[in-house]
Structure formats: C-alpha cells, structure tokens
Amino acid sequence: MNSIYFHIFAKRRCKYCTKAKKLLDERKLAYVITHMDKAPGALKELKARCDWKTVPIIFEVLGEQQLLVGGFTDLEGYLNGETQEKKGRGEGTDNVVEG
C-alpha cells in the first residue's frame, strides 16, 4: 500500500473514531483527523456526498486522489488486504445523532 496518509472525519466521543486512530498509530501509518463536532452542517454534507450515515468517515489520500475507505471495520479490512465491496453501514461505526 503506497498511501501518503489517511484522513479521518470524526466526532470526539465516538469510540470507533478512537479505534481507527489507535489502529493507524499501531501500524505507524500517517493520518490527520478532523473533528466535526462543531461543524454539523459540514458533516451532514460530507455524509450525503459519501452516501455514509455514520462516523468515522475515513479516506486514503494519495496525492490528489482520495479513496473512501469507509468506517473503522472497513479500515481494518483494508489494512489487512481484504478486498473492498460496496461500503456498508453499521458494523464498526457509531451512529451520529444530529442536533
């Protein structure tokens, strides 16, 4: 995997966001994290554009290309070399409550 870094869009009290960060730390992989707690409108727009309902929303960034990896469970599988199918929702992600 020749990734430059991963970008995690997260909420501070999300256990799966914390697990994603820990997994990348354990693998010594570069990442940036953007906490979306104070930007609910931007998070709502990101979720709509990605067709994703939960956080974290994780991208692999390769130069100008950004690949949607998915949530925590998707990241785990991706790093373990499992092939990616259509992104699912629910398992390995925390539901986001708007409001």
Helices and strands as residue ranges (DSSP letters): E 5-10, H 15-26, E 31-35, H 40-50, E 54-55, E 57-62, E 65-70, H 72-79, E 94-95
